[in-house]
Amino acid sequence: MRRRQRKPTFERRDGALILHLPYSLVADLEDTMLPRLDRELDSGSRALIVDFAHVEFANSAGMGVLVILLQRAKKHGVPVAFASISGQPRALFERLDYGRHAPLYKTVEEALAHG
């Protein structure tokens, strides 16, 4: 059984900031993720890639956190891409039409190549 990632993690690769989301995308991420995101964006990045590879569940409140994330990236002039979305989170992502905000790629590597 795959171990669940419980906290968001950040990685820098090829000048881009990659945000690896935890298994559950819910509202409480706002308090833990967004302050760190601001610090990371202040350091400069050519792109922000939001990696959904570990996300098994998302609700509308968690998707609302993504709206705040998009606003903060825009404020810093950093383009956003989404990667590795599948299952229930992808269905919610499509129902809420989040693809209109940022491109969606199959993998982080694909997003890096296009970003």
Steps between C-alpha positions, in 0.01 A plus 500: 500500500627844405575730792283810502671836482345700782654845446570710195866511397691738278779426257701716262592353165622671181409844638143395574329458835318168534231465764429135581153490656411248774247217460210722610434843349283672761463848651744451790786513248450875487667544839789261436574546131435862406750673734778274367381556144534876547859461624587271211346732240687796652822311419410505130392222263443471127187292563292336773405140433232355726550123518186297579671158479430419868151656519229239554224733619408865446198701605374839388662674798835349404448611142436847643852491644619453141324823402700684766816327377427616143444858621827505693698359209345760270597775745861379472479474121555123511306279256331192648458151355321197647640148466410137571131542583291181499199334662258697717718815510507509119123466480459795738769696315312452173157569650629832637677576169838572662669432167402852397738639766814303413611221267475138610780252426523124549825521698720752677770430243263593217406822682868585548565450130217742409550753778 
